[in-house]
Amino acid sequence: MEKPDIYKVDLKRMASDSVTLEYQMDDAFFGGMEAPGIRKGNVHATVGIRKTSSESFQMDFHARGVVYVPCDRCLDDMEVPVASSDVLCVRFGDAYSEDENEVVIPEDDGCIDVAWFLYEFIALSLPLKHVHEPGGCNEQMMEKLGEYLRVSQDEGDEAFSLPEGEGAEIDPRWSDLEKLIDK
Ligand SMILES: [Zn+2]
């Protein structure tokens, strides 16, 4: 997806040594990020940029709002509040590089795309497990899942378990099931 240029910040041509940018990220923003996880959201963010030397900058990211992620149990979207604060150090260098503490951007370009950092900081601030409050799961979905699990077992299918924990791969049969239920 083509991202609007508002996320591309030209550090070489900052109006002053300190600026604050504001972003309102909506479903189009989250849907356009080619990343699994957050499907929709409504988050307001500010990015404060301060020049710390002729070639280095400190960027303060603050995000507040809500995002929607699939529930680990029923797979329905659930609302998760977002409140994150992160600091990113950026400096000019020869080639682009990125590690935990610092991002280097090529000096002849001088631009940094903050869209991915905004997304990543929000995603990292979320709890690893997202499950609806007790009783809050989609019952229709849970029933279908229950039937589906029984059918799978009757067919002597290989062990079928709920995806759990960090980085769990969604079983392809789950996506099929989601399509069935969407109908
Ligand atoms: Zn649920």
Backbone and ligand atoms as CSV (ligand in chain L), in Angstrom:
chain,resi,resn,atom,element,x,y,z
A,1,MET,N,N,0.842,-1.204,0.000
A,1,MET,CA,C,0.000,0.000,0.000
A,1,MET,C,C,0.870,1.245,0.000
A,2,GLU,N,N,0.405,2.244,-0.693
A,2,GLU,CA,C,1.141,3.495,-0.716
A,2,GLU,C,C,0.787,4.318,0.508
A,3,LYS,N,N,1.800,4.610,1.311
A,3,LYS,CA,C,1.518,5.358,2.530
A,3,LYS,C,C,1.561,6.846,2.225
A,4,PRO,N,N,0.698,7.591,2.877
A,4,PRO,CA,C,0.756,9.041,2.668
A,4,PRO,C,C,2.101,9.567,3.158
A,5,ASP,N,N,2.539,10.616,2.516
A,5,ASP,CA,C,3.858,11.149,2.834
A,5,ASP,C,C,3.973,11.773,4.214
A,6,ILE,N,N,2.833,11.964,4.886
A,6,ILE,CA,C,2.920,12.580,6.206
A,6,ILE,C,C,3.795,11.766,7.149
A,7,TYR,N,N,3.984,10.482,6.845
A,7,TYR,CA,C,4.798,9.632,7.717
A,7,TYR,C,C,6.279,9.699,7.381
A,8,LYS,N,N,6.587,10.352,6.270
A,8,LYS,CA,C,7.989,10.478,5.895
A,8,LYS,C,C,8.490,11.825,6.410
A,9,VAL,N,N,9.423,11.771,7.341
A,9,VAL,CA,C,9.888,12.998,7.982
A,9,VAL,C,C,11.282,13.341,7.476
A,10,ASP,N,N,11.401,14.567,6.981
A,10,ASP,CA,C,12.689,15.025,6.457
A,10,ASP,C,C,13.468,15.697,7.593
A,11,LEU,N,N,14.406,14.950,8.149
A,11,LEU,CA,C,15.145,15.473,9.307
A,11,LEU,C,C,16.119,16.581,8.908
A,12,LYS,N,N,16.504,16.598,7.656
A,12,LYS,CA,C,17.464,17.615,7.215
A,12,LYS,C,C,16.816,18.981,7.100
A,13,ARG,N,N,15.524,18.936,6.854
A,13,ARG,CA,C,14.841,20.215,6.624
A,13,ARG,C,C,13.800,20.486,7.697
A,14,MET,N,N,14.178,20.238,8.929
A,14,MET,CA,C,13.257,20.534,10.019
A,14,MET,C,C,13.140,22.058,10.180
A,15,ALA,N,N,11.927,22.486,10.438
A,15,ALA,CA,C,11.674,23.927,10.551
A,15,ALA,C,C,12.441,24.536,11.723
A,16,SER,N,N,12.593,23.752,12.804
A,16,SER,CA,C,13.378,24.241,13.933
A,16,SER,C,C,14.043,23.037,14.593
A,17,ASP,N,N,14.783,23.280,15.672
A,17,ASP,CA,C,15.512,22.180,16.294
A,17,ASP,C,C,14.601,21.231,17.050
A,18,SER,N,N,13.365,21.602,17.166
A,18,SER,CA,C,12.446,20.749,17.901
A,18,SER,C,C,11.050,20.904,17.311
A,19,VAL,N,N,10.488,19.803,16.875
A,19,VAL,CA,C,9.133,19.849,16.319
A,19,VAL,C,C,8.315,18.700,16.896
A,20,THR,N,N,7.033,18.869,16.889
A,20,THR,CA,C,6.152,17.790,17.314
A,20,THR,C,C,5.144,17.524,16.207
A,21,LEU,N,N,5.087,16.276,15.797
A,21,LEU,CA,C,4.151,15.879,14.745
A,21,LEU,C,C,3.008,15.102,15.378
A,22,GLU,N,N,1.848,15.226,14.787
A,22,GLU,CA,C,0.686,14.504,15.310
A,22,GLU,C,C,0.102,13.605,14.240
A,23,TYR,N,N,-0.307,12.432,14.677
A,23,TYR,CA,C,-0.896,11.480,13.737
A,23,TYR,C,C,-2.166,10.877,14.312
A,24,GLN,N,N,-3.135,10.695,13.449
A,24,GLN,CA,C,-4.348,9.984,13.831
A,24,GLN,C,C,-4.388,8.719,12.966
A,25,MET,N,N,-4.191,7.575,13.594
A,25,MET,CA,C,-4.121,6.322,12.834
A,25,MET,C,C,-5.447,5.573,12.935
A,26,ASP,N,N,-5.983,5.230,11.775
A,26,ASP,CA,C,-7.302,4.597,11.736
A,26,ASP,C,C,-7.210,3.212,11.089
A,27,ASP,N,N,-8.368,2.654,10.758
A,27,ASP,CA,C,-8.396,1.317,10.162
A,27,ASP,C,C,-7.551,1.245,8.888
A,28,ALA,N,N,-7.577,2.319,8.114
A,28,ALA,CA,C,-6.826,2.315,6.857
A,28,ALA,C,C,-5.326,2.188,7.141
A,29,PHE,N,N,-4.881,2.868,8.192
A,29,PHE,CA,C,-3.461,2.791,8.551
A,29,PHE,C,C,-3.087,1.366,8.954
A,30,PHE,N,N,-3.863,0.794,9.892
A,30,PHE,CA,C,-3.503,-0.539,10.403
A,30,PHE,C,C,-3.707,-1.604,9.327
A,31,GLY,N,N,-4.782,-1.438,8.531
A,31,GLY,CA,C,-5.027,-2.401,7.466
A,31,GLY,C,C,-3.938,-2.356,6.400
A,32,GLY,N,N,-3.349,-1.183,6.233
A,32,GLY,CA,C,-2.345,-1.024,5.190
A,32,GLY,C,C,-0.974,-1.520,5.586
A,33,MET,N,N,-0.742,-1.709,6.898
A,33,MET,CA,C,0.564,-2.215,7.324
A,33,MET,C,C,0.624,-3.695,6.993
A,34,GLU,N,N,1.688,-4.097,6.355
A,34,GLU,CA,C,1.779,-5.510,6.001
A,34,GLU,C,C,2.349,-6.286,7.170
A,35,ALA,N,N,1.541,-6.353,8.225
A,35,ALA,CA,C,1.977,-7.057,9.423
A,35,ALA,C,C,0.773,-7.766,10.011
A,36,PRO,N,N,0.976,-8.943,10.543
A,36,PRO,CA,C,-0.150,-9.634,11.172
A,36,PRO,C,C,-0.390,-9.026,12.543
A,37,GLY,N,N,-1.533,-9.270,13.100
A,37,GLY,CA,C,-1.759,-8.808,14.463
A,37,GLY,C,C,-2.845,-7.777,14.535
A,38,ILE,N,N,-2.461,-6.512,14.479
A,38,ILE,CA,C,-3.463,-5.465,14.642
A,38,ILE,C,C,-4.256,-5.318,13.349
A,39,ARG,N,N,-5.566,-5.455,13.453
A,39,ARG,CA,C,-6.392,-5.400,12.254
A,39,ARG,C,C,-7.003,-4.025,12.032
A,40,LYS,N,N,-7.389,-3.418,13.135
A,40,LYS,CA,C,-8.032,-2.108,13.033
A,40,LYS,C,C,-7.643,-1.314,14.265
A,41,GLY,N,N,-7.952,-0.044,14.235
A,41,GLY,CA,C,-7.652,0.731,15.420
A,41,GLY,C,C,-7.996,2.192,15.244
A,42,ASN,N,N,-7.863,2.887,16.340
A,42,ASN,CA,C,-8.070,4.324,16.341
A,42,ASN,C,C,-7.125,4.887,17.390
A,43,VAL,N,N,-5.985,5.341,16.943
A,43,VAL,CA,C,-4.926,5.738,17.870
A,43,VAL,C,C,-4.416,7.125,17.503
A,44,HIS,N,N,-4.290,7.941,18.521
A,44,HIS,CA,C,-3.688,9.259,18.317
A,44,HIS,C,C,-2.243,9.194,18.803
A,45,ALA,N,N,-1.338,9.705,17.998
A,45,ALA,CA,C,0.072,9.646,18.386
A,45,ALA,C,C,0.741,10.991,18.173
A,46,THR,N,N,1.728,11.260,19.028
A,46,THR,CA,C,2.593,12.411,18.784
A,46,THR,C,C,4.022,11.910,18.672
A,47,VAL,N,N,4.762,12.543,17.801
A,47,VAL,CA,C,6.178,12.226,17.660
A,47,VAL,C,C,6.934,13.534,17.859
A,48,GLY,N,N,7.634,13.601,18.977
A,48,GLY,CA,C,8.445,14.790,19.264
A,48,GLY,C,C,9.853,14.543,18.739
A,49,ILE,N,N,10.355,15.470,17.954
A,49,ILE,CA,C,11.703,15.302,17.400
A,49,ILE,C,C,12.585,16.449,17.892
A,50,ARG,N,N,13.710,16.059,18.471
A,50,ARG,CA,C,14.629,17.068,18.997
A,50,ARG,C,C,16.005,16.802,18.411
A,51,LYS,N,N,16.590,17.848,17.893
A,51,LYS,CA,C,17.933,17.722,17.335
A,51,LYS,C,C,18.917,17.717,18.499
A,52,THR,N,N,19.734,16.663,18.610
A,52,THR,CA,C,20.655,16.587,19.740
A,52,THR,C,C,22.089,16.926,19.341
A,53,SER,N,N,22.373,16.924,18.034
A,53,SER,CA,C,23.643,17.420,17.522
A,53,SER,C,C,23.419,17.685,16.040
A,54,SER,N,N,24.482,18.038,15.309
A,54,SER,CA,C,24.267,18.360,13.898
A,54,SER,C,C,23.822,17.134,13.112
A,55,GLU,N,N,24.039,15.956,13.677
A,55,GLU,CA,C,23.644,14.766,12.911
A,55,GLU,C,C,22.890,13.721,13.731
A,56,SER,N,N,22.391,14.103,14.893
A,56,SER,CA,C,21.619,13.126,15.655
A,56,SER,C,C,20.340,13.742,16.224
A,57,PHE,N,N,19.389,12.872,16.445
A,57,PHE,CA,C,18.047,13.308,16.849
A,57,PHE,C,C,17.490,12.354,17.887
A,58,GLN,N,N,16.649,12.892,18.728
A,58,GLN,CA,C,15.893,12.024,19.626
A,58,GLN,C,C,14.423,12.161,19.282
A,59,MET,N,N,13.776,11.002,19.108
A,59,MET,CA,C,12.359,11.025,18.771
A,59,MET,C,C,11.567,10.373,19.897
A,60,ASP,N,N,10.584,11.096,20.395
A,60,ASP,CA,C,9.726,10.572,21.465
A,60,ASP,C,C,8.355,10.241,20.896
A,61,PHE,N,N,8.030,8.963,20.965
A,61,PHE,CA,C,6.744,8.490,20.444
A,61,PHE,C,C,5.761,8.295,21.594
A,62,HIS,N,N,4.595,8.884,21.461
A,62,HIS,CA,C,3.522,8.644,22.431
A,62,HIS,C,C,2.266,8.267,21.665
A,63,ALA,N,N,1.653,7.172,22.064
A,63,ALA,CA,C,0.440,6.737,21.368
A,63,ALA,C,C,-0.637,6.413,22.383
A,64,ARG,N,N,-1.872,6.778,22.056
A,64,ARG,CA,C,-2.992,6.533,22.955
A,64,ARG,C,C,-4.245,6.265,22.129
A,65,GLY,N,N,-4.968,5.221,22.499
A,65,GLY,CA,C,-6.188,4.923,21.765
A,65,GLY,C,C,-6.577,3.472,21.941
A,66,VAL,N,N,-7.184,2.910,20.906
A,66,VAL,CA,C,-7.564,1.496,20.961
A,66,VAL,C,C,-7.205,0.823,19.646
A,67,VAL,N,N,-6.882,-0.469,19.746
A,67,VAL,CA,C,-6.679,-1.276,18.541
A,67,VAL,C,C,-7.507,-2.545,18.684
A,68,TYR,N,N,-7.710,-3.222,17.557
A,68,TYR,CA,C,-8.496,-4.452,17.550
A,68,TYR,C,C,-7.620,-5.609,17.098
A,69,VAL,N,N,-7.569,-6.635,17.928
A,69,VAL,CA,C,-6.780,-7.824,17.604
A,69,VAL,C,C,-7.681,-9.042,17.799
A,70,PRO,N,N,-7.354,-10.154,17.121
A,70,PRO,CA,C,-8.191,-11.346,17.304
A,70,PRO,C,C,-8.025,-11.943,18.698
A,71,CYS,N,N,-9.148,-12.323,19.307
A,71,CYS,CA,C,-9.122,-12.992,20.611
A,71,CYS,C,C,-8.475,-14.371,20.430
A,72,ASP,N,N,-7.623,-14.752,21.375
A,72,ASP,CA,C,-6.937,-16.047,21.284
A,72,ASP,C,C,-7.897,-17.226,21.400
A,73,ARG,N,N,-9.073,-16.999,21.985
A,73,ARG,CA,C,-9.995,-18.113,22.196
A,73,ARG,C,C,-11.026,-18.251,21.087
A,74,CYS,N,N,-11.745,-17.140,20.791
A,74,CYS,CA,C,-12.864,-17.248,19.844
A,74,CYS,C,C,-12.529,-16.637,18.484
A,75,LEU,N,N,-11.392,-16.007,18.368
A,75,LEU,CA,C,-10.917,-15.404,17.119
A,75,LEU,C,C,-11.668,-14.148,16.698
A,76,ASP,N,N,-12.681,-13.747,17.460
A,76,ASP,CA,C,-13.352,-12.486,17.179
A,76,ASP,C,C,-12.410,-11.330,17.496
A,77,ASP,N,N,-12.601,-10.228,16.802
A,77,ASP,CA,C,-11.807,-9.056,17.149
A,77,ASP,C,C,-12.153,-8.582,18.553
A,78,MET,N,N,-11.157,-8.162,19.284
A,78,MET,CA,C,-11.437,-7.563,20.585
A,78,MET,C,C,-10.666,-6.259,20.721
A,79,GLU,N,N,-11.247,-5.352,21.517
A,79,GLU,CA,C,-10.658,-4.035,21.688
A,79,GLU,C,C,-9.573,-4.078,22.755
A,80,VAL,N,N,-8.415,-3.530,22.445
A,80,VAL,CA,C,-7.333,-3.472,23.435
A,80,VAL,C,C,-6.865,-2.019,23.528
A,81,PRO,N,N,-6.843,-1.468,24.748
A,81,PRO,CA,C,-6.382,-0.083,24.877
A,81,PRO,C,C,-4.880,0.044,24.617
A,82,VAL,N,N,-4.496,1.164,24.093
A,82,VAL,CA,C,-3.087,1.425,23.794
A,82,VAL,C,C,-2.641,2.650,24.567
A,83,ALA,N,N,-1.510,2.543,25.229
A,83,ALA,CA,C,-0.886,3.702,25.863
A,83,ALA,C,C,0.600,3.414,25.879
A,84,SER,N,N,1.296,3.956,24.899
A,84,SER,CA,C,2.720,3.617,24.818
A,84,SER,C,C,3.565,4.881,24.711
A,85,SER,N,N,4.776,4.769,25.248
A,85,SER,CA,C,5.760,5.847,25.166
A,85,SER,C,C,7.102,5.218,24.854
A,86,ASP,N,N,7.725,5.668,23.808
A,86,ASP,CA,C,8.998,5.079,23.406
A,86,ASP,C,C,9.937,6.159,22.887
A,87,VAL,N,N,11.212,5.878,23.025
A,87,VAL,CA,C,12.227,6.821,22.559
A,87,VAL,C,C,13.066,6.148,21.486
A,88,LEU,N,N,13.311,6.889,20.440
A,88,LEU,CA,C,14.129,6.366,19.347
A,88,LEU,C,C,15.254,7.368,19.083
A,89,CYS,N,N,16.487,6.853,19.029
A,89,CYS,CA,C,17.607,7.717,18.682
A,89,CYS,C,C,17.942,7.496,17.211
A,90,VAL,N,N,18.101,8.596,16.529
A,90,VAL,CA,C,18.346,8.535,15.091
A,90,VAL,C,C,19.586,9.357,14.779
A,91,ARG,N,N,20.425,8.819,13.913
A,91,ARG,CA,C,21.530,9.667,13.455
A,91,ARG,C,C,21.793,9.429,11.978
A,92,PHE,N,N,22.480,10.402,11.386
A,92,PHE,CA,C,22.849,10.273,9.979
A,92,PHE,C,C,24.086,9.395,9.871
A,93,GLY,N,N,24.147,8.625,8.784
A,93,GLY,CA,C,25.318,7.781,8.546
A,93,GLY,C,C,25.413,7.462,7.066
A,94,ASP,N,N,26.171,6.431,6.749
A,94,ASP,CA,C,26.371,6.088,5.339
A,94,ASP,C,C,25.208,5.267,4.786
A,95,ALA,N,N,24.770,4.298,5.577
A,95,ALA,CA,C,23.726,3.402,5.082
A,95,ALA,C,C,22.698,3.166,6.178
A,96,TYR,N,N,21.531,2.720,5.758
A,96,TYR,CA,C,20.468,2.486,6.729
A,96,TYR,C,C,20.810,1.314,7.637
A,97,SER,N,N,20.612,1.469,8.924
A,97,SER,CA,C,20.741,0.329,9.827
A,97,SER,C,C,19.870,0.595,11.041
A,98,GLU,N,N,19.603,-0.471,11.760
A,98,GLU,CA,C,18.639,-0.356,12.853
A,98,GLU,C,C,19.012,-1.373,13.910
A,99,ASP,N,N,19.179,-0.923,15.146
A,99,ASP,CA,C,19.286,-1.899,16.229
A,99,ASP,C,C,18.425,-1.418,17.384
A,100,GLU,N,N,18.545,-2.076,18.525
A,100,GLU,CA,C,17.662,-1.756,19.647
A,100,GLU,C,C,17.727,-0.298,20.061
A,101,ASN,N,N,18.917,0.281,19.952
A,101,ASN,CA,C,19.093,1.606,20.529
A,101,ASN,C,C,19.089,2.738,19.529
A,102,GLU,N,N,19.351,2.425,18.269
A,102,GLU,CA,C,19.604,3.507,17.343
A,102,GLU,C,C,19.235,3.123,15.922
A,103,VAL,N,N,18.742,4.124,15.211
A,103,VAL,CA,C,18.484,3.953,13.789
A,103,VAL,C,C,19.425,4.885,13.043
A,104,VAL,N,N,20.106,4.346,12.051
A,104,VAL,CA,C,20.983,5.174,11.223
A,104,VAL,C,C,20.303,5.354,9.872
A,105,ILE,N,N,20.193,6.596,9.441
A,105,ILE,CA,C,19.613,6.810,8.120
A,105,ILE,C,C,20.649,7.485,7.217
A,106,PRO,N,N,20.635,7.144,5.948
A,106,PRO,CA,C,21.637,7.708,5.032
A,106,PRO,C,C,21.539,9.226,5.002
A,107,GLU,N,N,22.681,9.872,5.164
A,107,GLU,CA,C,22.661,11.322,5.283
A,107,GLU,C,C,22.189,11.998,3.999
A,108,ASP,N,N,22.515,11.411,2.839
A,108,ASP,CA,C,22.117,12.092,1.603
A,108,ASP,C,C,20.604,12.074,1.410
A,109,ASP,N,N,19.927,11.146,2.070
A,109,ASP,CA,C,18.470,11.138,2.004
A,109,ASP,C,C,17.915,11.999,3.145
A,110,GLY,N,N,18.300,11.647,4.357
A,110,GLY,CA,C,17.901,12.458,5.510
A,110,GLY,C,C,16.466,12.289,5.957
A,111,CYS,N,N,15.761,11.319,5.368
A,111,CYS,CA,C,14.350,11.127,5.717
A,111,CYS,C,C,14.156,9.836,6.506
A,112,ILE,N,N,13.204,9.881,7.405
A,112,ILE,CA,C,12.851,8.665,8.137
A,112,ILE,C,C,11.351,8.449,8.001
A,113,ASP,N,N,10.981,7.195,7.737
A,113,ASP,CA,C,9.572,6.841,7.621
A,113,ASP,C,C,9.107,6.381,8.996
A,114,VAL,N,N,8.267,7.162,9.633
A,114,VAL,CA,C,7.878,6.834,11.006
A,114,VAL,C,C,6.682,5.879,11.079
A,115,ALA,N,N,6.072,5.545,9.952
A,115,ALA,CA,C,4.867,4.701,9.977
A,115,ALA,C,C,5.148,3.362,10.645
A,116,TRP,N,N,6.238,2.735,10.224
A,116,TRP,CA,C,6.546,1.419,10.780
A,116,TRP,C,C,6.875,1.508,12.266
A,117,PHE,N,N,7.610,2.562,12.672
A,117,PHE,CA,C,7.940,2.705,14.095
A,117,PHE,C,C,6.677,2.930,14.920
A,118,LEU,N,N,5.777,3.749,14.394
A,118,LEU,CA,C,4.508,3.963,15.098
A,118,LEU,C,C,3.799,2.631,15.303
A,119,TYR,N,N,3.738,1.849,14.223
A,119,TYR,CA,C,3.046,0.563,14.291
A,119,TYR,C,C,3.742,-0.375,15.286
A,120,GLU,N,N,5.062,-0.449,15.146
A,120,GLU,CA,C,5.822,-1.399,15.947
A,120,GLU,C,C,5.750,-1.078,17.439
A,121,PHE,N,N,5.855,0.194,17.774
A,121,PHE,CA,C,5.799,0.574,19.190
A,121,PHE,C,C,4.426,0.241,19.783
A,122,ILE,N,N,3.381,0.437,18.982
A,122,ILE,CA,C,2.039,0.096,19.469
A,122,ILE,C,C,1.927,-1.421,19.640
A,123,ALA,N,N,2.373,-2.161,18.621
A,123,ALA,CA,C,2.263,-3.624,18.669
A,123,ALA,C,C,3.041,-4.195,19.853
A,124,LEU,N,N,4.231,-3.629,20.105
A,124,LEU,CA,C,5.062,-4.143,21.200
A,124,LEU,C,C,4.479,-3.816,22.573
A,125,SER,N,N,3.634,-2.800,22.636
A,125,SER,CA,C,3.087,-2.406,23.940
A,125,SER,C,C,1.899,-3.275,24.350
A,126,LEU,N,N,1.377,-4.064,23.413
A,126,LEU,CA,C,0.189,-4.864,23.724
A,126,LEU,C,C,0.563,-6.099,24.536
A,127,PRO,N,N,-0.356,-6.562,25.385
A,127,PRO,CA,C,-0.088,-7.810,26.103
A,127,PRO,C,C,0.013,-8.973,25.118
A,128,LEU,N,N,0.813,-9.977,25.457
A,128,LEU,CA,C,1.009,-11.106,24.536
A,128,LEU,C,C,-0.275,-11.889,24.339
A,129,LYS,N,N,-1.047,-12.008,25.406
A,129,LYS,CA,C,-2.299,-12.772,25.306
A,129,LYS,C,C,-3.463,-11.806,25.225
A,130,HIS,N,N,-4.354,-12.075,24.296
A,130,HIS,CA,C,-5.569,-11.263,24.244
A,130,HIS,C,C,-6.755,-12.205,24.292
A,131,VAL,N,N,-7.461,-12.166,25.401
A,131,VAL,CA,C,-8.647,-13.003,25.547
A,131,VAL,C,C,-9.764,-12.134,26.113
A,132,HIS,N,N,-10.967,-12.296,25.564
A,132,HIS,CA,C,-12.117,-11.546,26.067
A,132,HIS,C,C,-12.295,-11.781,27.563
A,133,GLU,N,N,-12.929,-10.843,28.208
A,133,GLU,CA,C,-13.334,-11.035,29.602
A,133,GLU,C,C,-14.203,-12.289,29.678
A,134,PRO,N,N,-14.245,-12.959,30.858
A,134,PRO,CA,C,-15.094,-14.160,30.960
A,134,PRO,C,C,-16.504,-13.865,30.462
A,135,GLY,N,N,-17.014,-14.725,29.593
A,135,GLY,CA,C,-18.358,-14.525,29.061
A,135,GLY,C,C,-18.401,-13.609,27.853
A,136,GLY,N,N,-17.282,-13.006,27.528
A,136,GLY,CA,C,-17.277,-12.030,26.439
A,136,GLY,C,C,-16.971,-12.613,25.071
A,137,CYS,N,N,-16.659,-13.895,25.043
A,137,CYS,CA,C,-16.309,-14.491,23.760
A,137,CYS,C,C,-17.547,-14.682,22.885
A,138,ASN,N,N,-17.327,-14.756,21.609
A,138,ASN,CA,C,-18.400,-14.967,20.635
A,138,ASN,C,C,-18.903,-16.403,20.780
A,139,GLU,N,N,-20.119,-16.549,21.346
A,139,GLU,CA,C,-20.604,-17.896,21.671
A,139,GLU,C,C,-20.859,-18.728,20.433
A,140,GLN,N,N,-21.378,-18.055,19.398
A,140,GLN,CA,C,-21.641,-18.759,18.147
A,140,GLN,C,C,-20.326,-19.358,17.623
A,141,MET,N,N,-19.299,-18.538,17.713
A,141,MET,CA,C,-17.991,-18.991,17.259
A,141,MET,C,C,-17.495,-20.142,18.123
A,142,MET,N,N,-17.695,-20.031,19.449
A,142,MET,CA,C,-17.223,-21.081,20.347
A,142,MET,C,C,-17.959,-22.393,20.071
A,143,GLU,N,N,-19.273,-22.277,19.789
A,143,GLU,CA,C,-20.050,-23.484,19.483
A,143,GLU,C,C,-19.525,-24.156,18.225
A,144,LYS,N,N,-19.326,-23.326,17.202
A,144,LYS,CA,C,-18.831,-23.871,15.935
A,144,LYS,C,C,-17.466,-24.511,16.143
A,145,LEU,N,N,-16.646,-23.843,16.943
A,145,LEU,CA,C,-15.318,-24.400,17.212
A,145,LEU,C,C,-15.463,-25.752,17.893
A,146,GLY,N,N,-16.413,-25.824,18.850
A,146,GLY,CA,C,-16.646,-27.072,19.571
A,146,GLY,C,C,-17.046,-28.180,18.610
A,147,GLU,N,N,-18.004,-27.885,17.712
A,147,GLU,CA,C,-18.427,-28.883,16.723
A,147,GLU,C,C,-17.256,-29.293,15.848
A,148,TYR,N,N,-16.521,-28.315,15.434
A,148,TYR,CA,C,-15.420,-28.549,14.519
A,148,TYR,C,C,-14.371,-29.447,15.160
A,149,LEU,N,N,-14.125,-29.191,16.456
A,149,LEU,CA,C,-13.135,-30.002,17.163
A,149,LEU,C,C,-13.604,-31.448,17.254
A,150,ARG,N,N,-14.924,-31.631,17.529
A,150,ARG,CA,C,-15.449,-33.002,17.626
A,150,ARG,C,C,-15.332,-33.714,16.293
A,151,VAL,N,N,-15.715,-33.012,15.220
A,151,VAL,CA,C,-15.637,-33.619,13.893
A,151,VAL,C,C,-14.203,-34.031,13.593
A,152,SER,N,N,-13.285,-33.122,13.903
A,152,SER,CA,C,-11.889,-33.430,13.618
A,152,SER,C,C,-11.446,-34.682,14.346
A,153,GLN,N,N,-11.909,-34.814,15.611
A,153,GLN,CA,C,-11.482,-35.976,16.386
A,153,GLN,C,C,-12.112,-37.259,15.835
A,154,ASP,N,N,-13.423,-37.163,15.457
A,154,ASP,CA,C,-14.092,-38.337,14.895
A,154,ASP,C,C,-13.384,-38.830,13.643
A,155,GLU,N,N,-12.875,-37.889,12.893
A,155,GLU,CA,C,-12.199,-38.275,11.654
A,155,GLU,C,C,-10.817,-38.849,11.925
A,156,GLY,N,N,-10.489,-38.937,13.206
A,156,GLY,CA,C,-9.176,-39.467,13.556
A,156,GLY,C,C,-8.061,-38.550,13.074
A,157,ASP,N,N,-8.423,-37.281,13.017
A,157,ASP,CA,C,-7.445,-36.298,12.562
A,157,ASP,C,C,-6.278,-36.202,13.546
A,158,GLU,N,N,-5.221,-35.680,13.065
A,158,GLU,CA,C,-4.071,-35.483,13.951
A,158,GLU,C,C,-4.471,-34.531,15.085
A,159,ALA,N,N,-3.704,-34.544,16.133
A,159,ALA,CA,C,-4.021,-33.721,17.308
A,159,ALA,C,C,-4.279,-32.285,16.881
A,160,PHE,N,N,-5.365,-31.766,17.372
A,160,PHE,CA,C,-5.751,-30.405,17.006
A,160,PHE,C,C,-5.852,-29.582,18.266
A,161,SER,N,N,-5.044,-28.556,18.353
A,161,SER,CA,C,-5.083,-27.778,19.586
A,161,SER,C,C,-5.243,-26.306,19.264
A,162,LEU,N,N,-5.741,-25.572,20.241
A,162,LEU,CA,C,-5.911,-24.141,20.071
A,162,LEU,C,C,-4.541,-23.505,19.962
A,163,PRO,N,N,-4.412,-22.540,19.051
A,163,PRO,CA,C,-3.132,-21.859,18.993
A,163,PRO,C,C,-2.900,-21.123,20.297
A,164,GLU,N,N,-1.739,-21.255,20.835
A,164,GLU,CA,C,-1.502,-20.687,22.157
A,164,GLU,C,C,-0.155,-20.010,22.211
A,165,GLY,N,N,-0.123,-18.967,22.981
A,165,GLY,CA,C,1.151,-18.355,23.322
A,165,GLY,C,C,1.736,-17.529,22.200
A,166,GLU,N,N,2.894,-17.046,22.461
A,166,GLU,CA,C,3.575,-16.123,21.582
A,166,GLU,C,C,3.981,-16.813,20.287
A,167,GLY,N,N,3.719,-16.130,19.206
A,167,GLY,CA,C,4.196,-16.617,17.911
A,167,GLY,C,C,3.538,-17.893,17.444
A,168,ALA,N,N,2.406,-18.264,18.077
A,168,ALA,CA,C,1.736,-19.483,17.641
A,168,ALA,C,C,1.241,-19.325,16.217
A,169,GLU,N,N,1.505,-20.278,15.396
A,169,GLU,CA,C,1.027,-20.237,14.022
A,169,GLU,C,C,-0.452,-20.585,14.026
A,170,ILE,N,N,-1.218,-19.833,13.246
A,170,ILE,CA,C,-2.626,-20.179,13.130
A,170,ILE,C,C,-2.717,-21.392,12.202
A,171,ASP,N,N,-3.349,-22.429,12.715
A,171,ASP,CA,C,-3.567,-23.619,11.909
A,171,ASP,C,C,-4.380,-23.224,10.686
A,172,PRO,N,N,-3.960,-23.643,9.469
A,172,PRO,CA,C,-4.712,-23.240,8.274
A,172,PRO,C,C,-6.188,-23.598,8.362
A,173,ARG,N,N,-6.514,-24.643,9.143
A,173,ARG,CA,C,-7.920,-25.018,9.255
A,173,ARG,C,C,-8.730,-23.949,9.979
A,174,TRP,N,N,-8.030,-23.150,10.821
A,174,TRP,CA,C,-8.728,-22.070,11.509
A,174,TRP,C,C,-9.177,-21.007,10.521
A,175,SER,N,N,-8.305,-20.700,9.559
A,175,SER,CA,C,-8.697,-19.677,8.591
A,175,SER,C,C,-9.873,-20.179,7.768
A,176,ASP,N,N,-9.867,-21.467,7.428
A,176,ASP,CA,C,-11.000,-22.028,6.697
A,176,ASP,C,C,-12.269,-21.866,7.511
A,177,LEU,N,N,-12.134,-22.136,8.797
A,177,LEU,CA,C,-13.279,-22.075,9.689
A,177,LEU,C,C,-13.796,-20.640,9.767
A,178,GLU,N,N,-12.866,-19.705,9.838
A,178,GLU,CA,C,-13.275,-18.306,9.896
A,178,GLU,C,C,-14.099,-17.935,8.676
A,179,LYS,N,N,-13.651,-18.428,7.503
A,179,LYS,CA,C,-14.385,-18.113,6.277
A,179,LYS,C,C,-15.800,-18.683,6.375
A,180,LEU,N,N,-15.899,-19.930,6.904
A,180,LEU,CA,C,-17.203,-20.562,7.021
A,180,LEU,C,C,-18.142,-19.721,7.878
A,181,ILE,N,N,-17.599,-19.224,8.985
A,181,ILE,CA,C,-18.436,-18.519,9.936
A,181,ILE,C,C,-18.805,-17.133,9.415
A,182,ASP,N,N,-17.923,-16.557,8.615
A,182,ASP,CA,C,-18.201,-15.226,8.053
A,182,ASP,C,C,-19.417,-15.250,7.124
A,183,LYS,N,N,-19.722,-16.419,6.582
A,183,LYS,CA,C,-20.805,-16.493,5.581
A,183,LYS,C,C,-22.169,-16.249,6.199
L,1,ZN,ZN,ZN,-13.050,-14.261,22.679
